[in-house]
Amino acid sequence: MPIISRLQVYNHLVSGRLRFAYAQPQLEQIAHSVSVYEEMDAMFGSHYISSVKEKPSDEFRVLFLGDSSIWGAGVPSQNALPGQINALHLMTCDKRRVTAYNLAFPSLYVMKDLLILQKAMEYNPDLIIWGVTLRSLADSDSNAALFLPPYSNQALYLIGKYDLNISTASLKPQTFWDRTLFSKRASLRKLTLLEADAMPWVATDIDYDIFHYSQIQIGNDVVTDSIYMGHGAQLDPDGLMLDVLDAGDKLAEGIPVLVLNEPVFIATGRNSDLYYNNYYPRPIYDQYLRIMSNWASDSSHPYYDAWDIVPASMFTNTPLHISASGEALLASRLEPIILQLACRR
């Protein structure tokens, strides 16, 4: 339903959002937002980038992909990492303004990012920064079942073109029935709600649940409920979706793709000798760091490992979510890398 997906309020009656609309279902009213991940045209249509699709000649365009850490869970949109990059007012060596756009979406799943990148290439980027972590690179049947079926045609195309090691058992080419208004009625409801959220969002500048994040602070003790407890002491490199990152590099067709290994919380309390945090046992995560370093070296891929640069005091409610000050710190570390990649082009 491409015509219905082209929102008419955002970037017309009100400005576009600085990041994709997202909210957990029970928090939609509080956040003045609703997730419309099933409709890529709607995601981009409500985003500010759609108002500047024609890139100005003096702009160096940086697109950020990734999960909730890059999206900026727990901080206002302007304080997320792309906003912090814009606050630096960077200029390239050929006097172009570095302008960053937040195209992350809160889900730990790089195949979702690849689908967004496919659409994002229409917006003529100069640099792509792709935030990843061990969880987002681990193959996930639940994430595949959630994010791939709405884009089954595109997913099947990308999986086939780049020979990705992703199961296609649950993916079927979309039929005429799948594209009818009756079949799309759940998406239509979300699109209507997103349109209705435009005015409250503009009036409040709230697109997430402030109270929820302000009341939760990550603890320094580690509760040993890591999803990797059953994996023993070995991490299988073949279980990581590094081929999806390679596909993104090919899809970008010569545009640099900087893979950013996101900062993680490093606990110092109970069980911290065994676990960095509630997500990652130390042996597993250490193996992951080596795998990523070797992958970047072998593929000559632009890569920045930021896993330990943000102090524990700058994390909020999860081992991946950081405060505005943490985002600013990360932006300052990315500044010379962005300028270096910009001046190579």
Secondary structure as a PSIPRED ss2 file (coil, helix, strand):
# PSIPRED VFORMAT (PSIPRED V4.0)

   1 M C   1.000  0.000  0.000
   2 P H   0.000  1.000  0.000
   3 I H   0.000  1.000  0.000
   4 I H   0.000  1.000  0.000
   5 S H   0.000  1.000  0.000
   6 R C   1.000  0.000  0.000
   7 L C   1.000  0.000  0.000
   8 Q C   1.000  0.000  0.000
   9 V C   1.000  0.000  0.000
  10 Y E   0.000  0.000  1.000
  11 N C   1.000  0.000  0.000
  12 H C   1.000  0.000  0.000
  13 L C   1.000  0.000  0.000
  14 V E   0.000  0.000  1.000
  15 S C   1.000  0.000  0.000
  16 G C   1.000  0.000  0.000
  17 R E   0.000  0.000  1.000
  18 L C   1.000  0.000  0.000
  19 R C   1.000  0.000  0.000
  20 F C   1.000  0.000  0.000
  21 A C   1.000  0.000  0.000
  22 Y C   1.000  0.000  0.000
  23 A C   1.000  0.000  0.000
  24 Q C   1.000  0.000  0.000
  25 P H   0.000  1.000  0.000
  26 Q H   0.000  1.000  0.000
  27 L H   0.000  1.000  0.000
  28 E H   0.000  1.000  0.000
  29 Q H   0.000  1.000  0.000
  30 I H   0.000  1.000  0.000
  31 A H   0.000  1.000  0.000
  32 H C   1.000  0.000  0.000
  33 S C   1.000  0.000  0.000
  34 V C   1.000  0.000  0.000
  35 S C   1.000  0.000  0.000
  36 V C   1.000  0.000  0.000
  37 Y C   1.000  0.000  0.000
  38 E C   1.000  0.000  0.000
  39 E C   1.000  0.000  0.000
  40 M H   0.000  1.000  0.000
  41 D H   0.000  1.000  0.000
  42 A H   0.000  1.000  0.000
  43 M H   0.000  1.000  0.000
  44 F H   0.000  1.000  0.000
  45 G H   0.000  1.000  0.000
  46 S C   1.000  0.000  0.000
  47 H E   0.000  0.000  1.000
  48 Y H   0.000  1.000  0.000
  49 I H   0.000  1.000  0.000
  50 S H   0.000  1.000  0.000
  51 S H   0.000  1.000  0.000
  52 V H   0.000  1.000  0.000
  53 K C   1.000  0.000  0.000
  54 E C   1.000  0.000  0.000
  55 K C   1.000  0.000  0.000
  56 P C   1.000  0.000  0.000
  57 S C   1.000  0.000  0.000
  58 D C   1.000  0.000  0.000
  59 E E   0.000  0.000  1.000
  60 F E   0.000  0.000  1.000
  61 R E   0.000  0.000  1.000
  62 V E   0.000  0.000  1.000
  63 L E   0.000  0.000  1.000
  64 F E   0.000  0.000  1.000
  65 L E   0.000  0.000  1.000
  66 G C   1.000  0.000  0.000
  67 D C   1.000  0.000  0.000
  68 S H   0.000  1.000  0.000
  69 S H   0.000  1.000  0.000
  70 I H   0.000  1.000  0.000
  71 W H   0.000  1.000  0.000
  72 G C   1.000  0.000  0.000
  73 A C   1.000  0.000  0.000
  74 G C   1.000  0.000  0.000
  75 V C   1.000  0.000  0.000
  76 P C   1.000  0.000  0.000
  77 S H   0.000  1.000  0.000
  78 Q H   0.000  1.000  0.000
  79 N H   0.000  1.000  0.000
  80 A C   1.000  0.000  0.000
  81 L H   0.000  1.000  0.000
  82 P H   0.000  1.000  0.000
  83 G H   0.000  1.000  0.000
  84 Q H   0.000  1.000  0.000
  85 I H   0.000  1.000  0.000
  86 N H   0.000  1.000  0.000
  87 A H   0.000  1.000  0.000
  88 L C   1.000  0.000  0.000
  89 H C   1.000  0.000  0.000
  90 L C   1.000  0.000  0.000
  91 M E   0.000  0.000  1.000
  92 T C   1.000  0.000  0.000
  93 C C   1.000  0.000  0.000
  94 D C   1.000  0.000  0.000
  95 K C   1.000  0.000  0.000
  96 R C   1.000  0.000  0.000
  97 R E   0.000  0.000  1.000
  98 V E   0.000  0.000  1.000
  99 T E   0.000  0.000  1.000
 100 A E   0.000  0.000  1.000
 101 Y E   0.000  0.000  1.000
 102 N E   0.000  0.000  1.000
 103 L C   1.000  0.000  0.000
 104 A C   1.000  0.000  0.000
 105 F C   1.000  0.000  0.000
 106 P C   1.000  0.000  0.000
 107 S C   1.000  0.000  0.000
 108 L C   1.000  0.000  0.000
 109 Y C   1.000  0.000  0.000
 110 V H   0.000  1.000  0.000
 111 M H   0.000  1.000  0.000
 112 K H   0.000  1.000  0.000
 113 D H   0.000  1.000  0.000
 114 L H   0.000  1.000  0.000
 115 L H   0.000  1.000  0.000
 116 I H   0.000  1.000  0.000
 117 L H   0.000  1.000  0.000
 118 Q H   0.000  1.000  0.000
 119 K H   0.000  1.000  0.000
 120 A H   0.000  1.000  0.000
 121 M H   0.000  1.000  0.000
 122 E H   0.000  1.000  0.000
 123 Y H   0.000  1.000  0.000
 124 N C   1.000  0.000  0.000
 125 P C   1.000  0.000  0.000
 126 D C   1.000  0.000  0.000
 127 L E   0.000  0.000  1.000
 128 I E   0.000  0.000  1.000
 129 I E   0.000  0.000  1.000
 130 W E   0.000  0.000  1.000
 131 G E   0.000  0.000  1.000
 132 V E   0.000  0.000  1.000
 133 T C   1.000  0.000  0.000
 134 L H   0.000  1.000  0.000
 135 R H   0.000  1.000  0.000
 136 S H   0.000  1.000  0.000
 137 L H   0.000  1.000  0.000
 138 A E   0.000  0.000  1.000
 139 D C   1.000  0.000  0.000
 140 S C   1.000  0.000  0.000
 141 D H   0.000  1.000  0.000
 142 S H   0.000  1.000  0.000
 143 N H   0.000  1.000  0.000
 144 A H   0.000  1.000  0.000
 145 A H   0.000  1.000  0.000
 146 L H   0.000  1.000  0.000
 147 F H   0.000  1.000  0.000
 148 L C   1.000  0.000  0.000
 149 P H   0.000  1.000  0.000
 150 P H   0.000  1.000  0.000
 151 Y H   0.000  1.000  0.000
 152 S H   0.000  1.000  0.000
 153 N H   0.000  1.000  0.000
 154 Q H   0.000  1.000  0.000
 155 A H   0.000  1.000  0.000
 156 L H   0.000  1.000  0.000
 157 Y H   0.000  1.000  0.000
 158 L H   0.000  1.000  0.000
 159 I H   0.000  1.000  0.000
 160 G H   0.000  1.000  0.000
 161 K H   0.000  1.000  0.000
 162 Y C   1.000  0.000  0.000
 163 D C   1.000  0.000  0.000
 164 L C   1.000  0.000  0.000
 165 N C   1.000  0.000  0.000
 166 I C   1.000  0.000  0.000
 167 S C   1.000  0.000  0.000
 168 T C   1.000  0.000  0.000
 169 A C   1.000  0.000  0.000
 170 S C   1.000  0.000  0.000
 171 L C   1.000  0.000  0.000
 172 K C   1.000  0.000  0.000
 173 P C   1.000  0.000  0.000
 174 Q C   1.000  0.000  0.000
 175 T C   1.000  0.000  0.000
 176 F C   1.000  0.000  0.000
 177 W H   0.000  1.000  0.000
 178 D H   0.000  1.000  0.000
 179 R H   0.000  1.000  0.000
 180 T C   1.000  0.000  0.000
 181 L C   1.000  0.000  0.000
 182 F C   1.000  0.000  0.000
 183 S C   1.000  0.000  0.000
 184 K C   1.000  0.000  0.000
 185 R H   0.000  1.000  0.000
 186 A H   0.000  1.000  0.000
 187 S H   0.000  1.000  0.000
 188 L H   0.000  1.000  0.000
 189 R H   0.000  1.000  0.000
 190 K H   0.000  1.000  0.000
 191 L H   0.000  1.000  0.000
 192 T H   0.000  1.000  0.000
 193 L H   0.000  1.000  0.000
 194 L H   0.000  1.000  0.000
 195 E H   0.000  1.000  0.000
 196 A H   0.000  1.000  0.000
 197 D C   1.000  0.000  0.000
 198 A H   0.000  1.000  0.000
 199 M H   0.000  1.000  0.000
 200 P H   0.000  1.000  0.000
 201 W H   0.000  1.000  0.000
 202 V H   0.000  1.000  0.000
 203 A H   0.000  1.000  0.000
 204 T H   0.000  1.000  0.000
 205 D C   1.000  0.000  0.000
 206 I C   1.000  0.000  0.000
 207 D C   1.000  0.000  0.000
 208 Y C   1.000  0.000  0.000
 209 D C   1.000  0.000  0.000
 210 I H   0.000  1.000  0.000
 211 F H   0.000  1.000  0.000
 212 H H   0.000  1.000  0.000
 213 Y H   0.000  1.000  0.000
 214 S H   0.000  1.000  0.000
 215 Q C   1.000  0.000  0.000
 216 I C   1.000  0.000  0.000
 217 Q C   1.000  0.000  0.000
 218 I C   1.000  0.000  0.000
 219 G C   1.000  0.000  0.000
 220 N C   1.000  0.000  0.000
 221 D C   1.000  0.000  0.000
 222 V C   1.000  0.000  0.000
 223 V C   1.000  0.000  0.000
 224 T C   1.000  0.000  0.000
 225 D C   1.000  0.000  0.000
 226 S C   1.000  0.000  0.000
 227 I C   1.000  0.000  0.000
 228 Y C   1.000  0.000  0.000
 229 M H   0.000  1.000  0.000
 230 G H   0.000  1.000  0.000
 231 H H   0.000  1.000  0.000
 232 G C   1.000  0.000  0.000
 233 A C   1.000  0.000  0.000
 234 Q C   1.000  0.000  0.000
 235 L C   1.000  0.000  0.000
 236 D C   1.000  0.000  0.000
 237 P H   0.000  1.000  0.000
 238 D H   0.000  1.000  0.000
 239 G H   0.000  1.000  0.000
 240 L E   0.000  0.000  1.000
 241 M C   1.000  0.000  0.000
 242 L H   0.000  1.000  0.000
 243 D H   0.000  1.000  0.000
 244 V H   0.000  1.000  0.000
 245 L H   0.000  1.000  0.000
 246 D H   0.000  1.000  0.000
 247 A H   0.000  1.000  0.000
 248 G H   0.000  1.000  0.000
 249 D H   0.000  1.000  0.000
 250 K H   0.000  1.000  0.000
 251 L H   0.000  1.000  0.000
 252 A C   1.000  0.000  0.000
 253 E C   1.000  0.000  0.000
 254 G C   1.000  0.000  0.000
 255 I C   1.000  0.000  0.000
 256 P C   1.000  0.000  0.000
 257 V E   0.000  0.000  1.000
 258 L E   0.000  0.000  1.000
 259 V E   0.000  0.000  1.000
 260 L E   0.000  0.000  1.000
 261 N E   0.000  0.000  1.000
 262 E C   1.000  0.000  0.000
 263 P C   1.000  0.000  0.000
 264 V C   1.000  0.000  0.000
 265 F C   1.000  0.000  0.000
 266 I C   1.000  0.000  0.000
 267 A C   1.000  0.000  0.000
 268 T C   1.000  0.000  0.000
 269 G C   1.000  0.000  0.000
 270 R C   1.000  0.000  0.000
 271 N C   1.000  0.000  0.000
 272 S C   1.000  0.000  0.000
 273 D C   1.000  0.000  0.000
 274 L C   1.000  0.000  0.000
 275 Y E   0.000  0.000  1.000
 276 Y C   1.000  0.000  0.000
 277 N C   1.000  0.000  0.000
 278 N C   1.000  0.000  0.000
 279 Y C   1.000  0.000  0.000
 280 Y C   1.000  0.000  0.000
 281 P E   0.000  0.000  1.000
 282 R H   0.000  1.000  0.000
 283 P H   0.000  1.000  0.000
 284 I H   0.000  1.000  0.000
 285 Y H   0.000  1.000  0.000
 286 D H   0.000  1.000  0.000
 287 Q H   0.000  1.000  0.000
 288 Y H   0.000  1.000  0.000
 289 L H   0.000  1.000  0.000
 290 R H   0.000  1.000  0.000
 291 I H   0.000  1.000  0.000
 292 M H   0.000  1.000  0.000
 293 S H   0.000  1.000  0.000
 294 N H   0.000  1.000  0.000
 295 W H   0.000  1.000  0.000
 296 A H   0.000  1.000  0.000
 297 S H   0.000  1.000  0.000
 298 D H   0.000  1.000  0.000
 299 S H   0.000  1.000  0.000
 300 S C   1.000  0.000  0.000
 301 H C   1.000  0.000  0.000
 302 P C   1.000  0.000  0.000
 303 Y E   0.000  0.000  1.000
 304 Y E   0.000  0.000  1.000
 305 D E   0.000  0.000  1.000
 306 A C   1.000  0.000  0.000
 307 W C   1.000  0.000  0.000
 308 D C   1.000  0.000  0.000
 309 I C   1.000  0.000  0.000
 310 V C   1.000  0.000  0.000
 311 P C   1.000  0.000  0.000
 312 A H   0.000  1.000  0.000
 313 S H   0.000  1.000  0.000
 314 M H   0.000  1.000  0.000
 315 F E   0.000  0.000  1.000
 316 T C   1.000  0.000  0.000
 317 N C   1.000  0.000  0.000
 318 T C   1.000  0.000  0.000
 319 P C   1.000  0.000  0.000
 320 L C   1.000  0.000  0.000
 321 H C   1.000  0.000  0.000
 322 I E   0.000  0.000  1.000
 323 S C   1.000  0.000  0.000
 324 A H   0.000  1.000  0.000
 325 S H   0.000  1.000  0.000
 326 G H   0.000  1.000  0.000
 327 E H   0.000  1.000  0.000
 328 A H   0.000  1.000  0.000
 329 L H   0.000  1.000  0.000
 330 L H   0.000  1.000  0.000
 331 A H   0.000  1.000  0.000
 332 S H   0.000  1.000  0.000
 333 R H   0.000  1.000  0.000
 334 L H   0.000  1.000  0.000
 335 E H   0.000  1.000  0.000
 336 P H   0.000  1.000  0.000
 337 I H   0.000  1.000  0.000
 338 I H   0.000  1.000  0.000
 339 L H   0.000  1.000  0.000
 340 Q H   0.000  1.000  0.000
 341 L H   0.000  1.000  0.000
 342 A H   0.000  1.000  0.000
 343 C C   1.000  0.000  0.000
 344 R C   1.000  0.000  0.000
 345 R C   1.000  0.000  0.000
